[in-house]
Amino acid sequence: MNVSTPTGVPDDEYWKRPDGPAEPLRPEPPQPARDPQPPYAGPPRSDPPPPTWRPPMVAQTPPPRALPPQDMDQLDEAEGSARTVTLGVGLVVGAIAVILMCLLCARFFL
């Protein structure tokens, strides 16, 4: 890759601006001609609604029903039995996993 100046001019002379007034990068856009019409005044006003007009009514919904009472003793008993089943299943799965690991390790070492 050649990074020297292509014209052979030394140092920074090649990159300096030319002498004289600078030209604008973009010419000024022409100013639009003024229209003889007045500016837009907005949409026309609408007629007011009749005095007897009313918005549609929304039917009122009835209040929500009361929930049945909860038996806390029965809920505690159900939670306890669910916890027992969960722990039992976890113990069985853990025991099976330990047995399988022992079998795999014994097969690897023997």
WOTAUR-V853675 format. One record per backbone hydrogen bond with DSSP energy under -1.0 kcal/mol. NH is the residue of the N-H (numbers start at 1). CO is the residue of the C=O. E is the energy in kcal/mol with one decimal. If there is no record, write none. Layout:
[[NH/CO/E] [NH/CO/E]]
This chain:
[[13/10/-1.5] [53/50/-1.5] [75/71/-2.0] [76/72/-2.4] [77/73/-2.0] [78/74/-2.3] [79/75/-2.3] [80/76/-2.2] [81/77/-2.2] [82/78/-2.0] [83/79/-2.2] [84/80/-2.1] [85/81/-2.1] [86/82/-2.3] [87/83/-2.6] [88/84/-2.3] [89/85/-2.5] [90/86/-2.2] [91/87/-2.4] [92/88/-2.2] [93/89/-2.4] [94/90/-2.4] [95/91/-2.5] [96/92/-2.3] [97/93/-2.3] [98/94/-2.3] [99/95/-2.3] [100/96/-2.4] [101/97/-2.2] [102/98/-2.3] [103/99/-2.3] [104/100/-2.5] [105/101/-2.6] [106/102/-2.5] [107/103/-2.1] [108/104/-1.9] [109/105/-2.4] [110/106/-1.7]]
